[in-house]
Amino acid sequence: MSEGDMKAGPNGTSGLGMPWFELSKNAFGEMAERGVARAQERCEKIKALLEEIAETLSEAYASNARGATDYGLKLIEISKANTASAMDFVSQLMDLRSAADVYSLSAAEARKAFGTAAAQNRELLELAQRLARETGEPIRKHVASAFLQAS
């Protein structure tokens, strides 16, 4: 087949006698309109999804702020109690006259401090776990909802 055979022949046919593929202006316009409609639909879906994500993050941040405030307040409360306990211990030490009394008071204070620290650590751990659970809850709900919508 020569190059001349491939050029357009009479009546809009190729050199092989086949008509060229022609898109009418109307068909092209319809395709463009469908493409625009699909693009708008997808943009609306993306916009709705982004609004859901923003709301979810807002809930998570608010929950985190509340939990962090509670945790910080508990730390301040614990520090205040520990400082008062230490000051009481020092004032009691000042009144003692013998080494045996100092040893006895120190041992009792150590036992008390250990028990107090264990209880305080449990409280802080519970607050930290609650903080993590409550912060993650809005995100967990959103992900579960997204999976339900997808299926």
C-alpha positions as a LaTeX table, in Angstrom:
\begin{tabular}{lrrr}
\hline
Residue & $x$ (\AA) & $y$ (\AA) & $z$ (\AA) \\
\hline
Met1 & 0.00 & 0.00 & 0.00 \\
Ser2 & 1.47 & 3.34 & $-1.00$ \\
Glu3 & 1.26 & 6.66 & 0.78 \\
Gly4 & $-1.14$ & 7.87 & $-1.85$ \\
Asp5 & $-3.53$ & 5.07 & $-1.02$ \\
Met6 & $-3.81$ & 6.35 & 2.57 \\
Lys7 & $-4.86$ & 9.90 & 1.59 \\
Ala8 & $-8.47$ & 10.90 & 1.54 \\
Gly9 & $-10.28$ & 9.94 & $-1.56$ \\
Pro10 & $-13.46$ & 11.29 & $-3.09$ \\
Asn11 & $-16.60$ & 11.61 & $-0.97$ \\
Gly12 & $-14.65$ & 11.70 & 2.36 \\
Thr13 & $-13.41$ & 8.14 & 2.15 \\
Ser14 & $-9.92$ & 6.90 & 2.82 \\
Gly15 & $-7.90$ & 5.48 & 0.00 \\
Leu16 & $-9.28$ & 2.11 & 1.05 \\
Gly17 & $-12.85$ & 3.21 & 0.37 \\
Met18 & $-13.80$ & 3.46 & 4.10 \\
Pro19 & $-15.39$ & 6.66 & 5.50 \\
Trp20 & $-13.32$ & 8.69 & 7.99 \\
Phe21 & $-14.56$ & 8.50 & 11.58 \\
Glu22 & $-16.37$ & 11.74 & 12.08 \\
Leu23 & $-17.80$ & 13.13 & 15.29 \\
Ser24 & $-20.61$ & 15.51 & 14.76 \\
Lys25 & $-20.57$ & 18.69 & 16.79 \\
Asn26 & $-23.71$ & 17.50 & 18.55 \\
Ala27 & $-22.15$ & 14.18 & 19.63 \\
Phe28 & $-19.05$ & 15.96 & 20.91 \\
Gly29 & $-21.20$ & 18.40 & 22.89 \\
Glu30 & $-23.14$ & 15.54 & 24.49 \\
Met31 & $-19.92$ & 13.79 & 25.50 \\
Ala32 & $-18.59$ & 17.02 & 26.99 \\
Glu33 & $-21.81$ & 17.60 & 28.92 \\
Arg34 & $-21.73$ & 14.05 & 30.34 \\
Gly35 & $-18.09$ & 14.55 & 31.33 \\
Val36 & $-18.89$ & 17.83 & 33.07 \\
Ala37 & $-21.86$ & 16.26 & 34.86 \\
Arg38 & $-19.69$ & 13.37 & 36.12 \\
Ala39 & $-16.98$ & 15.78 & 37.22 \\
Gln40 & $-19.52$ & 17.89 & 39.13 \\
Glu41 & $-20.99$ & 14.79 & 40.76 \\
Arg42 & $-17.54$ & 13.61 & 41.86 \\
Cys43 & $-16.68$ & 17.09 & 43.16 \\
Glu44 & $-19.86$ & 17.07 & 45.25 \\
Lys45 & $-18.99$ & 13.63 & 46.65 \\
Ile46 & $-15.47$ & 14.80 & 47.49 \\
Lys47 & $-16.83$ & 17.96 & 49.11 \\
Ala48 & $-19.24$ & 15.90 & 51.27 \\
Leu49 & $-16.43$ & 13.52 & 52.24 \\
Leu50 & $-14.13$ & 16.41 & 53.20 \\
Glu51 & $-16.89$ & 17.96 & 55.31 \\
Glu52 & $-17.36$ & 14.63 & 57.12 \\
Ile53 & $-13.62$ & 14.35 & 57.72 \\
Ala54 & $-13.47$ & 17.93 & 59.05 \\
Glu55 & $-16.36$ & 17.22 & 61.44 \\
Thr56 & $-14.75$ & 13.98 & 62.59 \\
Leu57 & $-11.42$ & 15.67 & 63.25 \\
Ser58 & $-13.15$ & 18.49 & 65.08 \\
Glu59 & $-14.86$ & 15.97 & 67.38 \\
Ala60 & $-11.57$ & 14.14 & 67.94 \\
Tyr61 & $-9.69$ & 17.35 & 68.74 \\
Ala62 & $-12.39$ & 18.53 & 71.15 \\
Ser63 & $-12.38$ & 15.18 & 72.92 \\
Asn64 & $-8.59$ & 15.24 & 73.08 \\
Ala65 & $-8.60$ & 18.76 & 74.54 \\
Arg66 & $-11.06$ & 17.73 & 77.28 \\
Gly67 & $-9.07$ & 14.61 & 78.10 \\
Ala68 & $-5.75$ & 16.44 & 78.13 \\
Thr69 & $-7.22$ & 19.06 & 80.46 \\
Asp70 & $-8.48$ & 16.36 & 82.84 \\
Tyr71 & $-5.07$ & 14.66 & 82.76 \\
Gly72 & $-3.24$ & 17.94 & 83.43 \\
Leu73 & $-5.56$ & 18.78 & 86.33 \\
Lys74 & $-4.99$ & 15.33 & 87.81 \\
Leu75 & $-1.20$ & 15.85 & 87.57 \\
Ile76 & $-1.53$ & 19.17 & 89.40 \\
Glu77 & $-3.68$ & 17.53 & 92.09 \\
Ile78 & $-1.14$ & 14.71 & 92.51 \\
Ser79 & 1.76 & 17.16 & 92.70 \\
Lys80 & $-0.04$ & 19.19 & 95.34 \\
Ala81 & $-0.77$ & 16.08 & 97.43 \\
Asn82 & 2.81 & 14.80 & 97.10 \\
Thr83 & 4.25 & 18.18 & 98.07 \\
Ala84 & 2.03 & 18.38 & 101.16 \\
Ser85 & 3.00 & 14.84 & 102.13 \\
Ala86 & 6.71 & 15.63 & 101.74 \\
Met87 & 6.37 & 18.79 & 103.83 \\
Asp88 & 4.56 & 16.82 & 106.58 \\
Phe89 & 7.31 & 14.21 & 106.53 \\
Val90 & 10.04 & 16.86 & 106.87 \\
Ser91 & 8.23 & 18.59 & 109.73 \\
Gln92 & 7.83 & 15.24 & 111.54 \\
Leu93 & 11.55 & 14.51 & 111.01 \\
Met94 & 12.44 & 17.79 & 112.68 \\
Asp95 & 10.68 & 16.72 & 115.87 \\
Leu96 & 12.52 & 13.38 & 116.19 \\
Arg97 & 15.44 & 12.92 & 118.61 \\
Ser98 & 16.78 & 9.43 & 117.94 \\
Ala99 & 18.10 & 7.61 & 114.86 \\
Ala100 & 15.72 & 4.72 & 115.51 \\
Asp101 & 12.77 & 7.09 & 115.34 \\
Val102 & 14.11 & 8.58 & 112.10 \\
Tyr103 & 14.54 & 5.10 & 110.64 \\
Ser104 & 11.06 & 4.03 & 111.73 \\
Leu105 & 9.39 & 7.19 & 110.35 \\
Ser106 & 11.35 & 6.94 & 107.10 \\
Ala107 & 10.29 & 3.32 & 106.58 \\
Ala108 & 6.66 & 4.17 & 107.29 \\
Glu109 & 6.82 & 7.16 & 104.93 \\
Ala110 & 8.39 & 5.03 & 102.19 \\
Arg111 & 5.60 & 2.44 & 102.47 \\
Lys112 & 2.99 & 5.19 & 102.40 \\
Ala113 & 4.65 & 6.93 & 99.42 \\
Phe114 & 4.89 & 3.67 & 97.49 \\
Gly115 & 1.19 & 2.92 & 98.00 \\
Thr116 & 0.22 & 6.47 & 97.13 \\
Ala117 & 2.38 & 6.44 & 93.98 \\
Ala118 & 0.83 & 3.14 & 92.86 \\
Ala119 & $-2.69$ & 4.53 & 93.28 \\
Gln120 & $-1.77$ & 7.77 & 91.52 \\
Asn121 & $-0.21$ & 5.88 & 88.61 \\
Arg122 & $-3.38$ & 3.78 & 88.26 \\
Glu123 & $-5.47$ & 6.96 & 88.13 \\
Leu124 & $-3.18$ & 8.48 & 85.49 \\
Leu125 & $-3.22$ & 5.29 & 83.44 \\
Glu126 & $-7.03$ & 5.20 & 83.53 \\
Leu127 & $-7.16$ & 8.85 & 82.43 \\
Ala128 & $-4.69$ & 8.20 & 79.60 \\
Gln129 & $-6.67$ & 5.16 & 78.42 \\
Arg130 & $-9.93$ & 7.12 & 78.53 \\
Leu131 & $-8.25$ & 9.96 & 76.63 \\
Ala132 & $-7.08$ & 7.58 & 73.90 \\
Arg133 & $-10.45$ & 5.83 & 73.70 \\
Glu134 & $-12.50$ & 9.04 & 73.57 \\
Thr135 & $-10.16$ & 10.71 & 71.08 \\
Gly136 & $-10.26$ & 7.72 & 68.75 \\
Glu137 & $-14.01$ & 7.12 & 69.01 \\
Pro138 & $-15.12$ & 9.73 & 66.41 \\
Ile139 & $-12.52$ & 8.43 & 63.97 \\
Arg140 & $-13.54$ & 4.81 & 64.58 \\
Lys141 & $-17.20$ & 5.69 & 63.98 \\
His142 & $-16.37$ & 7.53 & 60.76 \\
Val143 & $-14.28$ & 4.64 & 59.41 \\
Ala144 & $-17.00$ & 2.13 & 60.30 \\
Ser145 & $-19.60$ & 4.30 & 58.59 \\
Ala146 & $-17.42$ & 4.62 & 55.49 \\
Phe147 & $-17.03$ & 0.83 & 55.28 \\
Leu148 & $-20.79$ & 0.35 & 55.62 \\
Gln149 & $-21.44$ & 2.87 & 52.84 \\
Ala150 & $-18.83$ & 1.22 & 50.60 \\
Ser151 & $-20.34$ & $-2.25$ & 50.97 \\
\hline
\end{tabular}
